[in-house]
Amino acid sequence: MINSVYLVDLLLSYTGSFNRQQLMDLTGMSIATATRTIKKYKESNEDNLKYVVENKRYEITNIFKSNFNIIAEDALKLLAYGQQRTQTGYLNTIGPAVASNGSSNLSPDIVPEITRAIYSKYPIDIEYYSTQSSQEIRTILPLAIFESRGNWYVRVFDLKDNGYKTFKFIRINSVIGISNEKITEVINDKEWGETVTLTLGTHPNHHNPKGLKKDLGLLDKPVFNLTVPKALAGFKLAELAVDSSPDGSLSPDYFQYRLLNLHELMKVSSMKIAPGFIQ
């Protein structure tokens, strides 16, 4: 179980606030234990939080300073998927001697500012290094986060371009601060809220599809249907290495599955990163 005092610090740093019920929900602790945890945190971190009566929550102060070495990816995993990473003392493992993910590449200073903006619903100005545009200063309203193929992304509304985009966390060079731009419309990201079905099958050009059918559970049915948010369709197809080309021309040795309902997904914007996709 994650250290409860550490969890208080994480919630303040990455969400900007917390309450006793939230601690109880995350850890299963009792009311009395949650109360003691907050008291213990305040004893050594009194300047980090304040209780706001009207919101019935403890909130971060403008002089907050974390006393913990919080790994940004761990915080994102908790906020995105409710998952906690814990290390045990078990030594009789049969996996690799060295973990493959190594140390954190994400900034513990930049990431919390992005996630706090999501919870607070305020736009921010950032410096972002894109591969598609020379524009570096962006005004965004961060909306959600997700992970794909070992990379963390933030779904945003770009106020200057007036559209929804997906940014890689690692390419955010700095958060300049809260933006002076005002939100003048209700932000309703339909591609995040609406779903599409990806119909997958074994690649017709693969020389031995029996194992592939087993992978997809297709021994007694012709296709596999996977439902995902529209905003994540292309990411999921890339994760699974699905041939999404119009003519199935990608190498079946690597792209072992084929997207069978491409015609239904032509207007889904995230499809631009699907393997072989041509609009």
Secondary structure in CASP SS format (residue, H / E / C, confidence):
PFRMAT SS
TARGET T0000
AUTHOR 0000-0000-0000
METHOD secondary structure of the structure
MODEL  1
M C 1.00
I C 1.00
N C 1.00
S H 1.00
V H 1.00
Y H 1.00
L H 1.00
V H 1.00
D H 1.00
L H 1.00
L H 1.00
L H 1.00
S H 1.00
Y H 1.00
T H 1.00
G C 1.00
S E 1.00
F E 1.00
N C 1.00
R H 1.00
Q H 1.00
Q H 1.00
L H 1.00
M H 1.00
D H 1.00
L H 1.00
T H 1.00
G C 1.00
M C 1.00
S C 1.00
I H 1.00
A H 1.00
T H 1.00
A H 1.00
T H 1.00
R H 1.00
T H 1.00
I H 1.00
K H 1.00
K H 1.00
Y H 1.00
K H 1.00
E H 1.00
S H 1.00
N C 1.00
E H 1.00
D H 1.00
N H 1.00
L E 1.00
K E 1.00
Y E 1.00
V E 1.00
V C 1.00
E C 1.00
N C 1.00
K C 1.00
R E 1.00
Y E 1.00
E E 1.00
I E 1.00
T C 1.00
N C 1.00
I C 1.00
F C 1.00
K C 1.00
S C 1.00
N C 1.00
F C 1.00
N C 1.00
I C 1.00
I C 1.00
A H 1.00
E H 1.00
D H 1.00
A H 1.00
L H 1.00
K H 1.00
L H 1.00
L H 1.00
A H 1.00
Y H 1.00
G C 1.00
Q C 1.00
Q C 1.00
R C 1.00
T C 1.00
Q C 1.00
T C 1.00
G C 1.00
Y C 1.00
L C 1.00
N C 1.00
T C 1.00
I C 1.00
G C 1.00
P C 1.00
A C 1.00
V C 1.00
A C 1.00
S C 1.00
N C 1.00
G C 1.00
S C 1.00
S C 1.00
N C 1.00
L C 1.00
S C 1.00
P C 1.00
D C 1.00
I H 1.00
V H 1.00
P H 1.00
E H 1.00
I H 1.00
T H 1.00
R H 1.00
A H 1.00
I H 1.00
Y H 1.00
S H 1.00
K C 1.00
Y C 1.00
P C 1.00
I E 1.00
D E 1.00
I E 1.00
E E 1.00
Y E 1.00
Y C 1.00
S C 1.00
T C 1.00
Q C 1.00
S C 1.00
S C 1.00
Q C 1.00
E C 1.00
I E 1.00
R E 1.00
T E 1.00
I E 1.00
L E 1.00
P E 1.00
L E 1.00
A E 1.00
I E 1.00
F E 1.00
E E 1.00
S E 1.00
R C 1.00
G C 1.00
N E 1.00
W E 1.00
Y E 1.00
V E 1.00
R E 1.00
V E 1.00
F E 1.00
D E 1.00
L C 1.00
K C 1.00
D C 1.00
N C 1.00
G E 1.00
Y E 1.00
K E 1.00
T E 1.00
F E 1.00
K E 1.00
F H 1.00
I H 1.00
R H 1.00
I E 1.00
N E 1.00
S E 1.00
V E 1.00
I E 1.00
G E 1.00
I E 1.00
S C 1.00
N C 1.00
E C 1.00
K C 1.00
I C 1.00
T C 1.00
E C 1.00
V C 1.00
I C 1.00
N C 1.00
D C 1.00
K H 1.00
E H 1.00
W H 1.00
G H 1.00
E C 1.00
T E 1.00
V E 1.00
T E 1.00
L E 1.00
T E 1.00
L E 1.00
G E 1.00
T E 1.00
H C 1.00
P C 1.00
N C 1.00
H C 1.00
H C 1.00
N C 1.00
P C 1.00
K H 1.00
G H 1.00
L H 1.00
K H 1.00
K H 1.00
D H 1.00
L H 1.00
G C 1.00
L C 1.00
L C 1.00
D C 1.00
K C 1.00
P C 1.00
V C 1.00
F E 1.00
N E 1.00
L E 1.00
T E 1.00
V E 1.00
P E 1.00
K H 1.00
A H 1.00
L H 1.00
A H 1.00
G H 1.00
F H 1.00
K H 1.00
L H 1.00
A H 1.00
E H 1.00
L C 1.00
A C 1.00
V E 1.00
D E 1.00
S C 1.00
S C 1.00
P C 1.00
D C 1.00
G C 1.00
S C 1.00
L C 1.00
S C 1.00
P C 1.00
D C 1.00
Y C 1.00
F C 1.00
Q C 1.00
Y E 1.00
R E 1.00
L E 1.00
L C 1.00
N C 1.00
L H 1.00
H H 1.00
E H 1.00
L C 1.00
M C 1.00
K C 1.00
V C 1.00
S H 1.00
S H 1.00
M H 1.00
K H 1.00
I H 1.00
A C 1.00
P C 1.00
G C 1.00
F C 1.00
I C 1.00
Q C 1.00
END
